[in-house]
């Protein structure tokens, strides 16, 4: 338990928004960044799902739908082809962004600048 507390870091909405911007930009991220972005977005999504459950926001139908989509995307492996991987990244980005926005509206999160 002590190790978990020591390894804990607060949710960083700014980092989430930076990663979302990187994957939703008109110009796709460089091929060398795709795996790292997918890993970070999956981490953001996992934290948002945990926050949704812990705050009981999952009782909201919109949040419940987003959590289901987030869990599905989180479980899917990163596709091998570049176009498929970028499409997966963008789905991760949209889902993370929508869940973040909804949790902010519901006051489960502070608004990120």
N, C-alpha and C positions, 0 to 999 in steps of 0.2 A: 504494500500500500504506500509506503514511504517513497519508493521509487517512482510510482505513478504521480505522486504529488510533486516530486522534484522535477519530473519530466514535463509537467503541465505548463502550457503557455496559453495566454488568453486568446480568444478568437480575434483575428485581425481582419476586419472588414475592408480596410484599405488594400491589403494584399490580395484579398479575394477580387476586388474590383479591378486591380491591376491585371490579374490573370485573366479575368473575364474580358477585359478590353483587348488583351493580347490575342485571344482566340476568336473574338468576334469582329476584329478589324477587317477591313476590305482585303488587306494583304495577309494571306495565311502566314502563320509563324514558320520560321525556317525548319527544315526537316530535323535538324539536330536538337531542336527545342521541344518537339512534339511529345516525346515520352515524359520529359520532366514536367511540362505543363499539364499533361494528363494526370500525373501523380499528384501534383499540387491541387488541381481541381477536385480530384477524388477525395483528397484530404479535407478540402473545404466542404464538400458535399457531406462527408461523414460527420463533420462537426455540426453542420446545419441540421442534419437529421437528428443528431443527439440533442441539440437545443430544442428542436420541435417536439420531441418526445418528452424531454424533461420539463418543458414549460407547458405541456398539455396543449400546445398549439395544434397538434395533429388532429384534434377534435374538429377543427375548422375544415370543411370539405375541400377548399382550395389547397390548404396545406397538406391534407391527407393525400390528395392527388399528386402534388409535387413531391412529397416524400416517397410515394410509390415509384414515381418516375426516377427519382434520385437513386433509390436503392437498386432499381433495375440497371440504370446506367453504371452505377458504381460496381456492380457485379460483372458487367460485360468487359471482356479483355479489350485492350487497344488493338484495333484491326491493323493488319500488316501493310496494306497499300496506303500510299500517301493521301489520296483523295478520301478514302474511307476513314483514315485516322483523323484527318482534319474535320470531316463531318462529325465524327464521334466527339472530338474536342469541342466543337461548336454546340452540340447537344448538351454536353457537360456544362459548358459556359452559360447557355440559356437557362438551364435548370437551376444551376447555382444562383444565378442572378435573380430569377423569379422567386426562388425560395427565400433568398436574402431580403428582397424587397417586401415580400409578404410578411416575414417575421418582423421586419422593421415597422411596418404599418400596424402590426398587432402589438407592438412595443415589447417584443421578446428580445430585440437587439437594439442597440443604439445606432442611429444613422451614421454611416460612414461618409467622410468628406470626399 
